[in-house]
Amino acid sequence: MSYVDTSVIAAALDSSDARRYAALEALESRREKVVSELVLLELAGILARRREILEDLARSLGIEARDLLLPAAILYIVRKFKLRYVQVEGSESYYFLAVSKPVSRALKLSSTISLGALDLMHLAYIDALRDQGEDLEELLTADEDFSREAEIIEKLVGVKVTQLTPT
């Protein structure tokens, strides 16, 4: 099962992205694909900033109501690529603070993996989802930063990093 990073979805939606066809092929070829709420949030941010992608989707879907456009586009993308959203349950302690599981785990990972906050959060979601019984084996990404840390990610989080490359 694959955890799909937002960068793959963004590449698949962007006709000017050199990795678009690799992203589309990757999304179509993997049977089981999971996303977290972080992916949904990042996707909303991308669509809000890249109005041309959002407007293309609006035309394709026949949506005129502006207030429904963003949620409808996200739902459409999730269904189009057969992505399964899984919520992480509960909270954990990070030393003396009670925080969500992903935040706690991202904070712990930050001492060993040199990545930005959002990338650490993706890894934390993967770790928490694995603990919830999701059989995640792969992090599918177009983000080169994950590849740089692939060995330690596999050791600490237990997933292989698969980096998209332009075709």
SULKATA-V84005 format. One record per pair of residues at least 24 apart in sequence whose C-alpha atoms are under 10 Angstrom apart, sorted by the first residue. I is the first residue (numbers start at 1). J is the second residue. D is the distance in Angstrom with one decimal. If there is no record, write none. Layout:
{{I,J,D} {I,J,D}}
This chain:
{{1,30,7.8} {1,31,7.5} {1,32,5.0} {1,33,6.0} {1,34,7.5} {1,134,8.1} {1,135,6.0} {1,136,4.8} {1,137,5.6} {1,138,6.5} {1,139,9.0} {1,159,9.9} {2,27,9.7} {2,30,7.4} {2,31,8.5} {2,32,6.3} {2,33,4.9} {2,34,6.1} {2,35,8.7} {2,83,9.8} {2,126,9.6} {2,134,9.8} {2,135,8.5} {2,136,5.6} {2,137,6.1} {2,138,4.7} {2,139,5.9} {2,140,6.4} {2,141,10.0} {2,159,8.9} {2,160,9.4} {2,161,9.8} {2,162,9.5} {3,32,8.7} {3,33,5.8} {3,34,4.8} {3,35,5.9} {3,36,8.3} {3,39,9.8} {3,83,9.3} {3,84,9.5} {3,85,10.0} {3,122,8.9} {3,123,9.5} {3,125,9.2} {3,126,7.0} {3,129,9.6} {3,134,9.9} {3,135,9.8} {3,136,6.5} {3,137,8.0} {3,138,6.1} {3,139,5.0} {3,140,6.1} {3,141,8.7} {3,159,9.2} {3,161,9.8} {4,32,9.9} {4,33,6.4} {4,34,6.1} {4,35,5.7} {4,36,8.6} {4,39,8.1} {4,83,8.3} {4,84,9.8} {4,122,9.4} {4,126,9.9} {4,138,8.4} {4,139,6.2} {4,140,5.0} {4,141,6.6} {4,142,9.6} {4,162,10.0} {5,34,9.2} {5,35,7.4} {5,36,8.9} {5,38,9.2} {5,39,6.6} {5,42,9.6} {5,43,9.9} {5,119,9.0} {5,122,7.4} {5,123,9.8} {5,139,7.0} {5,140,6.0} {5,141,5.1} {5,142,7.7} {5,143,8.3} {6,35,8.4} {6,36,9.6} {6,38,8.5} {6,39,5.3} {6,40,8.0} {6,41,9.2} {6,42,6.6} {6,43,6.4} {6,46,9.2} {6,122,9.4} {6,140,9.2} {6,141,7.5} {6,142,8.4} {6,143,9.1} {7,39,9.0} {7,42,9.1} {7,43,8.9} {7,46,9.9} {7,140,8.9} {7,141,6.0} {7,142,5.3} {7,143,6.3} {7,164,9.5} {8,140,7.2} {8,141,5.5} {8,142,5.4} {8,143,8.3} {8,163,9.2} {8,164,7.7} {9,39,9.1} {9,43,7.9} {9,77,8.3} {9,78,9.4} {9,81,8.6} {9,141,9.0} {9,142,9.0} {10,42,9.5} {10,43,7.4} {10,46,7.5} {10,47,8.9} {10,53,9.7} {10,142,9.1} {11,141,9.8} {11,142,7.6} {11,164,9.5} {12,81,9.7} {13,47,9.7} {13,53,7.1} {13,54,9.6} {13,56,9.9} {13,57,9.5} {13,77,9.1} {14,50,9.4} {14,52,9.5} {14,53,7.1} {15,53,9.1} {17,166,8.6} {18,165,8.4} {18,166,5.3} {18,167,7.5} {19,142,7.8} {19,164,6.8} {19,165,6.0} {19,166,4.2} {19,167,6.7} {20,142,9.9} {20,164,9.3} {20,165,9.3} {20,166,7.4} {20,167,8.5} {21,164,9.7} {21,165,9.5} {21,166,7.5} {21,167,6.7} {22,142,9.4} {22,163,9.9} {22,164,6.3} {22,165,6.6} {22,166,6.1} {22,167,6.0} {23,140,9.3} {23,141,8.8} {23,142,8.0} {23,163,9.9} {23,164,6.7} {23,165,8.6} {23,166,8.7} {23,167,9.5} {24,81,8.6} {25,164,10.0} {26,81,10.0} {26,140,8.3} {26,141,9.8} {26,162,9.9} {26,164,8.1} {27,80,9.7} {27,81,6.2} {27,82,8.3} {27,83,8.8} {27,140,9.1} {28,80,9.6} {28,81,6.9} {28,82,8.5} {30,81,9.7} {30,82,9.5} {30,140,9.9} {31,81,10.0} {31,82,8.3} {31,83,9.3} {32,82,8.0} {32,83,7.5} {32,84,7.8} {32,135,9.8} {32,136,9.3} {33,78,10.0} {33,81,8.5} {33,82,7.1} {33,83,5.2} {33,84,6.1} {33,85,8.7} {33,136,8.9} {33,138,9.5} {33,139,9.9} {33,140,9.3} {34,78,9.8} {34,82,8.9} {34,83,5.6} {34,84,4.7} {34,85,5.8} {34,86,6.8} {34,126,9.4} {34,129,9.5} {34,134,8.9} {34,135,10.0} {34,136,8.3} {34,139,9.8} {35,78,8.8} {35,83,6.5} {35,84,6.0} {35,85,4.9} {35,86,6.5} {35,87,8.8} {35,122,9.4} {35,125,9.1} {35,126,9.2} {35,129,10.0} {36,83,9.9} {36,84,8.5} {36,85,5.7} {36,86,5.8} {36,87,6.4} {36,88,7.9} {36,121,10.0} {36,122,8.0} {36,125,6.9} {36,126,8.4} {36,129,8.9} {37,85,7.3} {37,86,7.7} {37,87,6.8} {37,88,8.5} {37,122,9.7} {37,125,8.9} {38,87,9.9} {38,102,9.9} {38,118,8.2} {38,119,10.0} {38,121,7.8} {38,122,7.2} {38,125,8.3} {39,85,9.1} {39,118,9.8} {39,122,8.1} {40,71,9.8} {40,74,7.2} {40,75,9.4} {40,77,9.9} {40,78,8.9} {40,85,8.6} {41,74,9.5} {42,118,9.2} {43,70,9.6} {43,73,9.6} {43,74,7.3} {43,77,9.4} {44,70,6.9} {44,71,8.1} {44,73,8.8} {44,74,7.0} {45,70,9.7} {47,73,8.4} {47,74,8.7} {86,125,9.6} {86,129,7.7} {86,132,9.8} {86,134,8.9} {87,125,9.0} {87,128,9.7} {87,129,8.0} {87,132,9.7} {88,125,7.2} {88,126,9.4} {88,127,9.9} {88,128,6.6} {88,129,6.3} {88,130,9.9} {88,131,9.5} {88,132,7.7} {89,128,8.4} {89,129,8.8} {89,132,8.2} {90,128,9.7} {101,125,8.0} {101,127,9.3} {101,128,6.7} {101,129,9.8} {102,126,8.7} {102,127,8.2} {102,128,6.6} {102,129,9.3} {104,128,10.0} {109,153,9.4} {109,156,8.4} {109,157,9.1} {112,152,8.3} {112,153,9.6} {112,156,9.1} {113,146,9.7} {113,149,7.0} {113,150,9.8} {113,152,7.2} {113,153,7.6} {113,156,9.2} {114,145,8.8} {114,146,9.4} {114,148,9.2} {114,149,7.4} {114,152,9.9} {115,145,7.0} {115,146,7.7} {115,148,9.4} {115,149,8.1} {116,145,8.8} {119,143,9.1} {119,145,8.4} {119,146,7.7} {120,146,9.5} {123,153,7.9} {123,156,9.5} {123,157,7.0} {123,158,9.9} {123,159,9.2} {124,157,8.1} {125,157,9.9} {126,157,7.4} {126,158,9.0} {126,159,8.4} {127,156,8.8} {127,157,5.7} {127,158,7.9} {127,159,9.0} {128,157,9.4} {130,157,8.8} {130,158,8.8} {130,159,9.7} {135,159,9.8} {136,160,9.3} {137,161,8.9} {138,162,6.7} {139,163,8.4} {140,164,7.6} {141,165,9.6} {142,166,9.5}}
